[in-house]
Amino acid sequence: MTLQHHRPDRTGTGLEPKIVVERDHRSQLRSPRWGAALSGGRLPRLGNPEMNPTPVALAVLFWAGLGFGTFVVLLLGYGTGFWH
């Protein structure tokens, strides 16, 4: 899907669509990271050093603790009459 650009037509009464020639953008990439310089155009294996997955047990403990903490805050709030 592309956005169509319009330009004034030759008579000045309206707009006509601008002809867009779509080219393969991959041929313009020069970095070896994107495989342009590798044989066969294959992509290299790249790890994501910023992505460290959270262990499942730690995630479950976090959400269970958050739910329990919320329950305690609500229980104390209604028990003391803070929220009525």
C-alpha positions in Angstrom: 0.0 0.0 0.0 1.4 3.4 -0.9 0.2 6.9 -0.4 -0.7 8.5 -3.7 0.8 11.9 -4.3 -1.2 14.3 -6.5 0.0 17.3 -8.5 -2.0 20.0 -10.3 -3.2 18.9 -13.7 -2.3 20.8 -16.9 -5.4 22.9 -16.9 -5.2 24.0 -13.3 -8.7 22.9 -12.5 -7.9 19.8 -10.4 -5.4 17.3 -9.4 -4.0 14.3 -11.2 -2.2 11.3 -9.5 1.6 11.3 -9.8 2.9 8.1 -11.4 5.0 6.2 -8.8 7.5 3.6 -9.9 8.0 1.1 -7.1 11.5 -0.3 -6.8 12.8 -3.0 -4.6 14.2 -1.2 -1.6 16.4 -4.1 -0.7 18.7 -3.4 -3.6 19.5 0.0 -2.1 20.8 -1.4 1.2 24.5 -1.4 1.3 25.3 -2.6 4.8 26.6 -6.2 5.1 24.3 -6.5 8.1 21.4 -6.7 5.7 23.0 -9.3 3.5 23.6 -7.0 0.4 27.3 -7.8 0.5 26.9 -11.5 1.3 26.9 -14.2 -1.3 23.4 -15.1 -2.5 21.9 -12.2 -0.6 21.5 -14.3 2.5 21.0 -12.6 5.8 23.5 -13.1 8.7 22.5 -14.5 12.0 22.2 -11.6 14.4 21.4 -11.8 18.1 19.6 -9.0 19.9 21.8 -8.0 22.9 19.0 -5.8 24.3 16.6 -8.6 24.5 17.0 -10.8 27.6 13.8 -12.9 28.1 12.4 -12.9 31.6 12.2 -16.4 33.2 8.6 -17.7 33.4 8.7 -18.3 37.2 9.9 -14.7 37.8 7.1 -13.3 35.6 4.4 -15.4 37.4 5.8 -14.3 40.8 5.7 -10.6 39.7 2.1 -10.7 38.5 0.9 -12.8 41.5 2.7 -10.4 43.9 1.2 -7.4 42.1 -2.3 -8.9 42.4 -1.8 -9.8 46.0 -0.5 -6.4 46.8 -3.5 -4.8 45.1 -5.8 -7.0 47.1 -4.1 -6.0 50.4 -4.3 -2.3 49.6 -8.0 -2.6 48.7 -8.7 -4.7 51.8 -6.9 -2.2 54.1 -8.6 0.7 52.4 -12.1 -0.6 52.8 -11.4 -2.1 56.3 -10.2 1.2 57.7 -13.0 3.1 56.1 -10.7 5.1 53.8 -12.9 4.1 50.9 -16.6 3.9 51.7 
